[in-house]
Each structure stands twice: as C-alpha cells, then as structure tokens.
Amino acid sequence: MSEPVAAPLPDRLSSDPNSPFHDADLLERGVGIRFKGAEKTNVEEYCVSEGWIRVSVGKAKDRAGNPMTVKLVGPVEPYLRDSEA
C-alpha cells in the first residue's frame, strides 16, 4: 500500500503570530529549514520562491520587543521534522 502524500509546505512561512504568513498548526508539527545545505534552527521566516530566510540575531530586540533579524539570500529547503524520522 502507498502512504498518503503530505501536503507540500507553503512557499512562505513566518513564526511571528502577527504575520499573514503565520500558520500555528504547521509550526506545531515542526518545520525544519536547510539553507545552503546547512540546518538552521533560528529561522524566523522563509520564502522558497524568492530564496531568502530571516534569522534572529542573538538576543537583541527592536523597540517593539520583537527579535532583531537579518535577511540571508540563498537556496531554501523546508521540510517537516516528523517526516524525517
């Protein structure tokens, strides 16, 4: 028997609840990001089609209390962590 095919991950996803690209259910399942072939654990937002990720920079916060981020450009590969086991 064939296993059910999982729905593809969205082109863009954000961990910020105020973002229109936030999906709490998907984030609860665990989304991993490979950026330029390396595993990244501090990704705040990604976009596959535009080829960028936003990563938090240390513990720095902006004046609204959100983490400071920097945009990195390169190939992005999102995957579900529970499906890699």
Backbone as a chain_set.jsonl record, in Angstrom:
{"seq": "MSEPVAAPLPDRLSSDPNSPFHDADLLERGVGIRFKGAEKTNVEEYCVSEGWIRVSVGKAKDRAGNPMTVKLVGPVEPYLRDSEA", "coords": {"N": [[0.837, -1.187, 0.0], [0.386, 2.273, -0.637], [1.72, 5.144, 1.006], [-0.05, 7.982, 2.359], [0.232, 11.059, 0.596], [1.884, 13.825, 1.818], [0.771, 17.174, 2.305], [2.269, 19.796, 0.435], [4.756, 22.028, 1.778], [4.191, 25.498, 2.592], [5.086, 28.232, 0.369], [5.994, 30.456, 1.676], [6.603, 31.141, 5.085], [6.092, 32.199, 8.432], [7.192, 32.698, 11.814], [6.127, 34.634, 13.378], [3.273, 35.6, 15.054], [1.715, 37.796, 14.251], [2.057, 38.054, 11.564], [0.854, 37.724, 8.178], [1.639, 35.362, 7.046], [1.809, 33.413, 8.934], [1.344, 30.205, 10.353], [0.085, 28.45, 12.722], [-0.652, 25.755, 13.262], [0.885, 24.265, 11.455], [3.477, 25.015, 12.243], [3.508, 23.878, 14.771], [3.701, 21.185, 14.172], [6.314, 21.033, 13.424], [8.683, 22.434, 11.571], [11.505, 22.176, 9.628], [14.48, 23.798, 8.411], [16.666, 23.85, 5.722], [19.367, 25.66, 4.716], [21.317, 26.666, 2.152], [22.29, 24.091, 2.22], [22.868, 23.633, 4.916], [21.658, 22.944, 8.2], [19.398, 25.091, 9.792], [18.443, 26.588, 12.815], [17.436, 28.886, 13.913], [15.556, 30.297, 12.409], [13.285, 32.791, 11.559], [11.527, 33.478, 9.529], [10.79, 32.379, 6.191], [11.19, 32.262, 2.577], [10.697, 30.398, -0.178], [10.448, 30.704, -3.017], [11.548, 33.237, -3.5], [14.003, 32.856, -2.397], [15.183, 33.316, 0.298], [15.904, 33.704, 3.828], [14.955, 34.791, 7.107], [16.783, 35.324, 9.94], [17.147, 35.249, 13.485], [19.077, 37.578, 15.387], [21.18, 36.967, 17.73], [20.286, 37.886, 21.068], [19.149, 40.292, 20.739], [16.662, 42.868, 20.642], [14.059, 44.703, 18.942], [12.535, 48.012, 19.221], [9.881, 47.409, 19.64], [9.942, 45.051, 20.926], [10.318, 42.76, 19.487], [12.328, 40.096, 18.062], [15.508, 41.011, 16.687], [16.313, 40.755, 13.271], [18.082, 39.35, 10.442], [18.337, 39.296, 6.926], [19.074, 36.61, 4.868], [20.304, 35.465, 1.773], [19.801, 32.807, -0.477], [19.612, 29.283, -1.477], [16.684, 27.689, -0.249], [15.37, 25.07, 1.676], [12.625, 23.809, 2.953], [11.267, 21.425, 5.335], [9.263, 18.879, 6.924], [9.812, 18.098, 10.235], [8.892, 15.809, 11.617], [8.582, 13.967, 9.586], [11.067, 13.152, 8.79], [12.109, 11.142, 10.337]], "CA": [[0.0, 0.0, 0.0], [1.153, 3.514, -0.665], [1.451, 6.064, 2.104], [-0.657, 9.222, 1.879], [1.186, 12.106, 0.266], [1.701, 15.001, 2.671], [0.603, 18.439, 1.587], [3.549, 20.498, 0.366], [4.901, 23.169, 2.674], [3.935, 26.764, 1.896], [6.229, 28.942, -0.203], [6.47, 31.41, 2.666], [6.104, 30.837, 6.422], [6.665, 33.055, 9.463], [6.9, 32.307, 13.185], [5.506, 35.787, 14.022], [1.811, 35.461, 15.012], [1.104, 38.96, 13.621], [2.32, 37.997, 10.128], [-0.152, 37.0, 7.393], [2.22, 34.091, 6.622], [1.912, 32.57, 10.129], [0.467, 29.029, 10.392], [0.401, 27.841, 14.015], [-0.784, 24.3, 13.188], [2.049, 23.749, 10.739], [4.657, 25.223, 13.081], [3.435, 22.902, 15.863], [4.178, 19.902, 13.645], [7.769, 21.116, 13.354], [9.227, 22.695, 10.241], [12.952, 22.36, 9.608], [14.964, 24.566, 7.265], [18.047, 23.704, 5.254], [19.739, 26.853, 3.966], [22.611, 26.395, 1.519], [22.7, 22.75, 2.628], [23.103, 23.529, 6.356], [20.477, 23.037, 9.054], [19.273, 26.351, 10.54], [17.463, 26.436, 13.893], [16.98, 30.194, 14.392], [14.848, 30.953, 11.31], [12.036, 33.454, 11.933], [10.662, 33.491, 8.353], [11.474, 31.969, 4.971], [10.468, 32.316, 1.305], [11.39, 29.5, -1.093], [10.483, 31.22, -4.387], [12.468, 34.377, -3.568], [15.306, 32.363, -1.963], [15.749, 34.008, 1.448], [15.417, 33.418, 5.182], [15.241, 35.793, 8.134], [17.249, 34.663, 11.157], [17.301, 36.147, 14.627], [20.458, 37.975, 15.651], [21.419, 36.936, 19.17], [19.142, 38.167, 21.932], [18.776, 41.689, 20.508], [15.246, 43.132, 20.369], [13.769, 46.046, 18.451], [11.813, 48.768, 20.251], [8.574, 46.79, 19.87], [10.169, 43.814, 21.669], [10.489, 41.632, 18.56], [13.745, 39.804, 17.826], [16.172, 41.628, 15.531], [16.579, 39.733, 12.269], [18.863, 39.695, 9.261], [17.877, 38.532, 5.761], [20.13, 35.897, 4.16], [19.837, 35.045, 0.455], [20.358, 31.548, -0.95], [18.608, 28.227, -1.645], [15.957, 27.337, 0.974], [14.689, 23.78, 1.594], [11.856, 23.488, 4.156], [10.796, 20.058, 5.457], [8.618, 18.579, 8.192], [10.737, 17.338, 11.093], [8.335, 14.5, 11.977], [8.645, 13.046, 8.446], [12.448, 12.735, 8.516], [12.463, 10.009, 11.186]], "C": [[0.875, 1.242, 0.0], [0.751, 4.401, 0.501], [0.803, 7.325, 1.555], [0.399, 10.291, 1.658], [0.877, 13.323, 1.131], [1.546, 16.245, 1.81], [1.942, 19.16, 1.554], [3.57, 21.685, 1.331], [4.663, 24.462, 1.907], [5.224, 27.4, 1.39], [6.834, 29.894, 0.813], [5.819, 31.111, 4.003], [6.83, 31.702, 7.426], [6.296, 32.533, 10.842], [6.243, 33.442, 13.977], [3.983, 35.675, 13.919], [1.094, 36.64, 14.35], [1.282, 38.973, 12.109], [1.182, 37.286, 9.398], [0.346, 35.633, 6.916], [2.407, 33.121, 7.787], [0.903, 31.428, 10.048], [0.832, 28.223, 11.636], [0.346, 26.311, 13.957], [0.429, 23.664, 12.518], [3.317, 23.892, 11.577], [4.685, 24.255, 14.257], [3.943, 21.539, 15.426], [5.697, 19.871, 13.542], [8.28, 21.245, 11.939], [10.724, 22.927, 10.378], [13.349, 23.103, 8.348], [16.411, 24.189, 6.985], [18.32, 24.917, 4.374], [21.158, 26.67, 3.468], [23.178, 25.06, 2.002], [22.931, 22.565, 4.11], [21.802, 23.703, 7.124], [20.507, 24.354, 9.834], [18.173, 26.189, 11.577], [16.906, 27.763, 14.379], [16.247, 30.994, 13.318], [13.517, 31.515, 11.807], [11.032, 33.417, 10.78], [11.475, 33.005, 7.159], [10.572, 32.183, 3.768], [11.268, 31.497, 0.295], [11.536, 30.128, -2.478], [11.437, 32.399, -4.541], [13.856, 34.015, -3.062], [15.929, 33.142, -0.823], [15.16, 33.47, 2.749], [15.722, 34.636, 6.049], [15.61, 35.029, 9.399], [17.412, 35.697, 12.263], [18.781, 36.373, 14.9], [20.65, 38.039, 17.166], [20.151, 37.154, 19.963], [18.656, 39.602, 21.765], [17.297, 41.802, 20.146], [15.098, 44.529, 19.782], [12.921, 46.774, 19.502], [10.407, 48.251, 20.505], [8.706, 45.466, 20.629], [10.292, 42.578, 20.805], [11.967, 41.359, 18.353], [14.273, 40.531, 16.594], [16.523, 40.5, 14.563], [17.454, 40.287, 11.152], [18.394, 38.765, 8.141], [19.084, 37.931, 5.051], [19.56, 35.348, 2.857], [20.569, 33.776, 0.023], [19.263, 30.51, -1.085], [18.025, 27.786, -0.297], [15.222, 26.025, 0.746], [13.93, 23.514, 2.895], [11.428, 22.01, 4.152], [10.116, 19.898, 6.802], [9.559, 17.704, 9.01], [10.21, 15.958, 11.424], [8.396, 13.498, 10.825], [10.06, 12.573, 8.146], [12.861, 11.516, 9.303], [12.27, 8.679, 10.481]], "O": [[1.967, 1.251, 0.568], [-0.404, 4.409, 0.928], [1.067, 7.707, 0.415], [1.346, 10.413, 2.435], [-0.26, 13.793, 1.169], [2.12, 16.346, 0.726], [2.677, 19.141, 2.541], [2.531, 22.263, 1.652], [4.906, 24.519, 0.702], [6.308, 27.141, 1.911], [8.045, 30.118, 0.817], [4.616, 30.853, 4.063], [8.035, 31.926, 7.306], [5.209, 31.985, 11.027], [5.842, 33.239, 15.123], [3.447, 35.656, 12.81], [-0.05, 36.483, 13.922], [0.707, 39.828, 11.434], [0.602, 36.343, 9.937], [-0.448, 34.827, 6.429], [3.095, 32.111, 7.64], [-0.261, 31.651, 9.714], [1.764, 27.419, 11.616], [1.2, 25.641, 14.538], [0.933, 22.638, 12.975], [4.141, 22.979, 11.612], [5.76, 23.85, 14.699], [4.548, 20.816, 16.217], [6.3, 18.799, 13.569], [8.305, 20.268, 11.19], [11.158, 23.778, 11.155], [12.648, 23.051, 7.338], [17.263, 24.203, 7.873], [17.599, 25.172, 3.409], [22.091, 26.535, 4.259], [24.389, 24.914, 2.171], [23.171, 21.439, 4.546], [20.949, 24.508, 6.749], [21.513, 24.692, 10.458], [17.087, 25.705, 11.258], [15.98, 27.769, 15.191], [16.305, 32.224, 13.31], [12.719, 30.794, 12.406], [9.826, 33.334, 11.011], [12.691, 33.189, 7.11], [9.352, 32.275, 3.902], [12.392, 31.862, -0.05], [12.621, 30.095, -3.058], [12.067, 32.554, -5.587], [14.801, 34.777, -3.267], [17.071, 33.589, -0.933], [14.084, 32.873, 2.773], [16.633, 35.411, 5.755], [14.844, 34.19, 9.873], [17.762, 36.851, 12.018], [19.618, 35.498, 14.68], [20.323, 39.042, 17.801], [19.079, 36.678, 19.593], [17.844, 40.078, 22.558], [16.749, 40.954, 19.442], [15.89, 45.425, 20.071], [12.624, 46.211, 20.555], [9.793, 48.627, 21.504], [7.7, 44.829, 20.941], [10.363, 41.463, 21.323], [12.784, 42.275, 18.453], [13.577, 40.654, 15.586], [16.971, 39.43, 14.975], [17.555, 41.496, 10.944], [18.092, 37.595, 8.378], [20.01, 38.65, 4.675], [18.448, 34.82, 2.843], [21.791, 33.679, 0.138], [18.097, 30.813, -0.835], [18.757, 27.541, 0.663], [14.527, 25.871, -0.259], [14.531, 23.037, 3.858], [11.25, 21.418, 3.087], [10.354, 20.683, 7.721], [10.045, 16.683, 8.522], [10.993, 15.012, 11.509], [8.274, 12.295, 11.057], [10.241, 11.675, 7.324], [13.875, 10.899, 8.978], [12.526, 7.627, 11.067]]}, "num_chains": 1, "name": "protein.A"}
